Amino acid sequence: MSDTAVPAFTLPPVDGTLLARMGIEVTHVDADGAHGTMPVAGNTQPYGLLHGGASAALAETLGSFAAQAHAGPGRAAVGVELSATHHRAVRTGTVSARATALHRGRSLATYEVVVEDEEGRRVCTARLTCMLIDRT
């Protein structure tokens, strides 16, 4: 590893967090993006459809982890804006999501997150911007 290489990102413990409660599994994280999954069961609104807030939570989780990987040691990524467009309903199964970097600057990082159903159909498109700050 050269002196300029960014160390590998390590997921923090998730026990007792929203991620654990929602069943979010993060499968890959680096500064360019992140991948993960979430079950529909347990994350629905009263009408049996995947809750839009659950899709947003999945999107913010993946985008924030990718932004943190970009920020690097001694810095923190904090979400400052999240928007989500919901395209189709999902009632069962597992959704998967992929965060992709749109902008990786010194003070801001923006990621597009696409959530898909098991058939590869787009369920939600989200955009997350994180401010990158020094840890205190």
Backbone hydrogen bonds, N-H to C=O, Kabsch-Sander energy under -0.5 kcal/mol:
donor,donor_aa,acceptor,acceptor_aa,energy
5,A,2,S,-1.1
17,T,14,V,-2.2
20,A,14,V,-0.7
21,R,17,T,-2.1
22,M,18,L,-2.4
23,G,19,L,-0.9
23,G,20,A,-0.6
24,I,19,L,-2.2
25,E,37,T,-2.5
26,V,24,I,-0.5
27,T,25,E,-0.6
27,T,35,H,-2.0
28,H,35,H,-1.4
30,D,33,G,-2.7
33,G,30,D,-1.3
34,A,99,A,-1.2
35,H,28,H,-2.2
36,G,97,A,-1.9
37,T,25,E,-2.3
38,M,95,V,-2.2
40,V,93,G,-2.9
41,A,93,G,-0.6
43,N,40,V,-2.5
45,Q,49,L,-2.7
48,G,45,Q,-2.4
50,L,90,V,-2.8
51,H,43,N,-2.7
54,A,51,H,-0.7
55,S,51,H,-1.7
56,A,52,G,-2.1
57,A,53,G,-2.3
58,L,54,A,-2.4
59,A,55,S,-2.4
60,E,56,A,-2.9
61,T,57,A,-2.2
62,L,58,L,-2.3
63,G,59,A,-2.6
64,S,60,E,-2.4
65,F,61,T,-2.2
66,A,62,L,-2.2
67,A,63,G,-2.5
68,Q,64,S,-2.4
69,A,65,F,-2.2
70,H,66,A,-2.2
71,A,67,A,-2.7
72,G,68,Q,-2.1
75,R,72,G,-1.5
76,A,133,I,-3.1
78,V,76,A,-0.5
78,V,131,M,-2.6
80,V,129,T,-3.0
81,E,129,T,-1.5
83,S,127,R,-2.1
85,T,125,T,-2.8
87,H,85,T,-0.6
87,H,123,V,-2.9
88,R,123,V,-1.2
95,V,38,M,-2.9
96,S,116,E,-2.3
97,A,36,G,-2.7
98,R,114,V,-1.8
99,A,34,A,-3.3
100,T,112,E,-2.9
101,A,32,D,-2.6
102,L,110,T,-3.4
103,H,110,T,-1.8
105,G,108,L,-2.7
109,A,130,C,-2.2
110,T,103,H,-2.5
111,Y,128,L,-2.7
112,E,100,T,-2.6
113,V,126,A,-3.0
114,V,98,R,-2.1
115,V,113,V,-0.5
115,V,124,C,-2.8
116,E,96,S,-3.2
117,D,121,R,-2.3
120,G,117,D,-2.0
123,V,115,V,-3.4
124,C,115,V,-1.6
125,T,85,T,-2.3
126,A,113,V,-3.0
127,R,83,S,-2.4
128,L,111,Y,-2.6
129,T,81,E,-2.5
130,C,109,A,-3.1
131,M,78,V,-3.1
132,L,107,S,-2.7
133,I,76,A,-2.8
133,I,131,M,-0.6
135,R,74,G,-2.5
